[in-house]
Amino acid sequence: MIKADLHNHLGINGKNPGFDETIDLVYKRLGPNSAFGIANSDDYRYQHFVEQRGKYERVSIGMGRAVYVPEKKVLVVHCQEMFTKEGHILSIAMPHKEKNIKTKNATDAINAAKDLRGILCAVHPFYYQGIGEFLLENPELLKEFSAWEVYNGSAEFSFPKFLPKNANEESKLVYVEKILESPDLNIGMCSFTDGHSAKVIGTCYTELPLRETFMRSNFVSTLDETLRNQKYNGRLHMIPNERDSQIHAAKMALAKLKLRKH
């Protein structure tokens, strides 16, 4: 099995302790045969991360959609979290050299990601800026998704009027009652950290079947299939990531205050 934590951001603006150091942190937590995603937003933190200097060999996978570190058997996957006005969408295994998707319209973002063969995941669907309600109201768009984040480690942090409680519980309930049982949908469940520090990568993860085709040209279709077929709760590792989320929220609030002063 591969332990996969495909929703992470590193630090503010992609800050990290270095390529080798981050790989070592992930290896220490998840071991060999592990994968983690780095999600761009309106930046290029994935590209900057994998292009850093370091001693570990890097093998391009899926025409640049991921980097494999043979010495540690760790896979780094290029993602983008699209912050649309309808809610956040994670596109997994994006092309390395493509520019980020910039539209803030959810329908256009979904279509643009699919055109690039990105694998769509509904992240923290009922948390802050979650896209859950929108997708339930637009089932034709929900069909485009391969994965539904039933557990987001950072969504365990709640704050009255801003960050709702029990967002993960609602996400899992909707998945079981409205998605899993639907004959028109083939969407898997997943658990990811949504971390904003390299040291918390792997706090949450999803176990996926280990296949040789992960390392071949059909990387995207294989990853898409394994995510869609992951419908077993026992393969989800779910640990709250509240402390990291609190620190990130405080930094974001401070940054907004500084912008207002200017």
C-alpha positions as CSV (number, residue, x, y, z in Angstrom):
1,M,0.0,0.0,0.0
2,I,1.0,3.6,-0.5
3,K,0.3,6.1,2.3
4,A,-0.9,9.2,0.5
5,D,-1.3,12.6,2.0
6,L,-2.1,14.6,-1.1
7,H,-3.3,17.9,0.4
8,N,-0.5,20.1,1.8
9,H,0.9,23.6,1.3
10,L,4.3,23.6,3.1
11,G,4.6,26.9,4.9
12,I,3.6,30.5,4.0
13,N,4.6,31.1,0.4
14,G,5.9,27.5,0.3
15,K,8.5,28.0,3.0
16,N,10.2,24.7,3.9
17,P,13.4,23.4,5.4
18,G,14.8,22.2,2.1
19,F,14.1,19.4,-0.4
20,D,16.1,16.7,1.3
21,E,15.0,17.8,4.8
22,T,11.3,17.7,3.8
23,I,11.7,14.2,2.2
24,D,13.4,13.0,5.4
25,L,10.5,14.4,7.5
26,V,7.9,12.6,5.3
27,Y,9.9,9.4,5.3
28,K,10.2,9.4,9.1
29,R,6.5,9.8,9.5
30,L,5.2,7.6,6.6
31,G,8.1,5.4,5.6
32,P,8.8,4.1,2.1
33,N,6.0,3.7,-0.4
34,S,4.5,7.1,0.5
35,A,3.2,10.1,-1.4
36,F,2.4,13.6,-0.5
37,G,1.0,16.5,-2.5
38,I,2.0,20.1,-2.6
39,A,-0.8,22.4,-3.6
40,N,-0.1,25.7,-5.4
41,S,-2.7,28.4,-4.9
42,D,-1.9,31.6,-6.9
43,D,1.8,30.7,-6.6
44,Y,4.3,28.0,-7.7
45,R,5.4,26.5,-4.5
46,Y,5.4,22.9,-5.9
47,Q,7.8,24.0,-8.7
48,H,10.0,25.9,-6.4
49,F,10.1,22.9,-4.0
50,V,11.1,20.2,-6.4
51,E,13.6,22.5,-8.1
52,Q,15.6,23.2,-4.9
53,R,19.1,21.8,-4.6
54,G,19.6,18.6,-2.7
55,K,21.4,15.3,-2.7
56,Y,18.4,13.0,-3.4
57,E,17.8,11.9,-7.0
58,R,14.5,13.0,-8.5
59,V,12.7,11.1,-11.2
60,S,10.0,12.8,-13.2
61,I,6.7,10.8,-13.2
62,G,3.7,11.2,-15.5
63,M,5.4,13.8,-17.7
64,G,6.2,16.1,-14.8
65,R,3.1,15.6,-12.7
66,A,5.1,14.2,-9.8
67,V,8.6,13.6,-8.7
68,Y,9.8,10.3,-7.3
69,V,12.7,10.0,-4.9
70,P,14.0,6.4,-5.4
71,E,16.3,6.4,-2.3
72,K,13.4,6.9,0.0
73,K,10.5,5.6,-2.2
74,V,8.7,8.8,-1.7
75,L,6.5,10.5,-4.4
76,V,5.8,14.2,-4.5
77,V,2.7,15.1,-6.4
78,H,1.9,18.5,-8.1
79,C,-1.5,19.8,-7.0
80,Q,-3.4,23.1,-7.1
81,E,-6.0,24.3,-4.7
82,M,-8.4,26.5,-6.6
83,F,-10.0,29.2,-4.5
84,T,-13.2,29.8,-6.3
85,K,-16.1,31.9,-5.0
86,E,-18.2,28.8,-4.7
87,G,-15.6,27.0,-2.6
88,H,-12.2,25.3,-2.7
89,I,-11.3,22.6,-5.2
90,L,-8.1,20.5,-5.2
91,S,-6.8,19.4,-8.5
92,I,-4.3,16.5,-8.1
93,A,-1.4,15.6,-10.5
94,M,-1.3,18.8,-12.5
95,P,1.2,19.2,-15.4
96,H,4.5,20.6,-14.1
97,K,5.0,23.4,-16.7
98,E,1.5,24.6,-17.0
99,K,0.4,27.9,-15.5
100,N,-2.0,27.8,-12.5
101,I,-5.7,28.0,-13.2
102,K,-6.7,31.5,-12.3
103,T,-10.5,31.6,-12.8
104,K,-12.5,32.1,-9.6
105,N,-15.6,30.5,-11.1
106,A,-16.1,26.9,-10.0
107,T,-17.6,25.6,-13.2
108,D,-14.8,27.1,-15.3
109,A,-12.1,25.9,-12.8
110,I,-13.5,22.3,-12.9
111,N,-13.5,22.4,-16.7
112,A,-10.0,23.8,-16.9
113,A,-8.6,21.2,-14.5
114,K,-10.3,18.4,-16.5
115,D,-8.8,19.8,-19.7
116,L,-5.4,19.4,-18.0
117,R,-6.3,15.9,-16.8
118,G,-6.2,17.0,-13.2
119,I,-7.9,14.7,-10.7
120,L,-10.6,16.6,-8.8
121,C,-11.0,16.3,-5.0
122,A,-13.6,18.1,-2.9
123,V,-11.6,19.3,0.1
124,H,-13.1,20.2,3.5
125,P,-16.5,20.3,1.8
126,F,-18.4,21.8,4.7
127,Y,-15.7,23.7,6.4
128,Y,-14.6,27.3,5.7
129,Q,-15.0,28.0,2.0
130,G,-16.0,24.4,1.4
131,I,-17.7,23.5,-1.9
132,G,-20.0,20.8,-0.6
133,E,-23.3,22.6,-0.8
134,F,-22.5,23.9,-4.3
135,L,-21.7,20.4,-5.6
136,L,-24.8,18.9,-4.1
137,E,-26.8,21.5,-5.9
138,N,-25.0,20.8,-9.1
139,P,-24.8,17.0,-9.5
140,E,-23.5,17.3,-13.1
141,L,-20.4,18.9,-11.7
142,L,-20.1,16.5,-8.8
143,K,-19.7,13.7,-11.3
144,E,-16.4,15.2,-12.4
145,F,-14.9,14.5,-9.0
146,S,-12.8,11.5,-8.1
147,A,-12.4,12.0,-4.4
148,W,-14.3,13.5,-1.4
149,E,-12.3,14.5,1.6
150,V,-14.4,13.0,4.5
151,Y,-11.6,14.0,6.9
152,N,-9.5,17.1,6.8
153,G,-7.0,17.3,9.7
154,S,-7.1,21.1,9.8
155,A,-10.9,21.2,9.7
156,E,-10.9,20.0,13.3
157,F,-10.0,23.5,14.4
158,S,-13.2,25.5,15.0
159,F,-13.8,29.1,15.9
160,P,-17.3,30.6,16.6
161,K,-18.9,32.3,13.6
162,F,-15.9,31.7,11.3
163,L,-14.8,28.1,11.4
164,P,-17.7,25.6,11.9
165,K,-17.6,22.7,14.3
166,N,-18.2,19.1,13.1
167,A,-17.3,19.9,9.5
168,N,-15.7,16.4,9.1
169,E,-18.7,14.6,10.6
170,E,-21.0,16.4,8.1
171,S,-18.7,15.6,5.2
172,K,-18.6,11.9,6.1
173,L,-22.4,11.8,6.6
174,V,-23.1,13.3,3.2
175,Y,-20.6,11.0,1.6
176,V,-22.2,7.9,3.0
177,E,-25.8,8.9,2.5
178,K,-25.7,10.8,-0.8
179,I,-22.5,9.9,-2.6
180,L,-21.5,6.3,-1.8
181,E,-25.0,5.0,-2.4
182,S,-25.6,6.9,-5.6
183,P,-25.5,4.7,-8.7
184,D,-24.6,7.7,-10.8
185,L,-21.4,8.5,-8.9
186,N,-18.0,6.8,-8.6
187,I,-16.2,8.9,-6.0
188,G,-13.8,7.6,-3.3
189,M,-13.3,8.8,0.2
190,C,-10.0,10.3,1.5
191,S,-8.3,11.7,4.5
192,F,-5.6,14.4,4.1
193,T,-3.8,16.8,6.4
194,D,-4.2,20.2,4.7
195,G,-1.0,21.1,6.4
196,H,0.8,24.5,6.4
197,S,4.1,23.2,7.7
198,A,6.4,20.6,6.3
199,K,6.6,18.9,9.7
200,V,2.9,18.0,9.8
201,I,2.8,16.3,6.4
202,G,1.5,12.7,6.9
203,T,-0.5,13.5,10.0
204,C,-3.5,12.3,8.0
205,Y,-3.3,10.0,5.0
206,T,-5.2,7.5,2.8
207,E,-3.9,4.0,2.0
208,L,-4.0,3.3,-1.7
209,P,-3.0,0.1,-3.6
210,L,0.7,0.0,-4.6
211,R,0.9,-0.4,-8.4
212,E,3.9,-0.4,-10.7
213,T,1.9,1.8,-13.1
214,F,2.3,4.7,-10.7
215,M,5.8,5.0,-12.2
216,R,4.8,4.9,-15.8
217,S,3.2,7.2,-18.4
218,N,-0.4,6.2,-17.2
219,F,0.3,7.7,-13.8
220,V,-2.8,9.9,-13.9
221,S,-5.3,7.3,-14.9
222,T,-3.9,4.9,-12.3
223,L,-4.0,7.4,-9.5
224,D,-7.5,8.5,-10.5
225,E,-8.7,4.9,-10.5
226,T,-7.2,4.1,-7.1
227,L,-8.7,7.3,-5.5
228,R,-12.2,6.5,-7.0
229,N,-12.1,2.9,-5.7
230,Q,-11.1,3.9,-2.1
231,K,-14.4,3.5,-0.4
232,Y,-13.2,1.7,2.8
233,N,-13.1,3.8,6.0
234,G,-10.5,1.4,7.4
235,R,-7.8,2.8,5.0
236,L,-8.1,6.3,6.3
237,H,-5.7,7.6,9.0
238,M,-7.3,10.5,10.8
239,I,-5.4,12.6,13.3
240,P,-6.5,16.2,14.1
241,N,-4.1,18.9,12.9
242,E,-5.6,21.7,15.1
243,R,-2.3,23.3,16.3
244,D,-0.9,23.8,12.8
245,S,-4.3,25.1,11.6
246,Q,-4.4,27.6,14.5
247,I,-1.0,28.9,13.7
248,H,-1.9,29.3,10.0
249,A,-5.2,31.1,10.8
250,A,-3.3,33.5,13.1
251,K,-0.8,34.3,10.4
252,M,-3.5,34.8,7.8
253,A,-5.4,37.2,10.1
254,L,-2.2,39.1,10.8
255,A,-1.4,39.4,7.1
256,K,-4.9,40.8,6.5
257,L,-4.5,43.4,9.2
258,K,-1.2,44.5,7.7
259,L,-2.8,44.9,4.3
260,R,-5.6,47.1,5.8
261,K,-3.1,49.4,7.5
262,H,-1.4,50.0,4.1
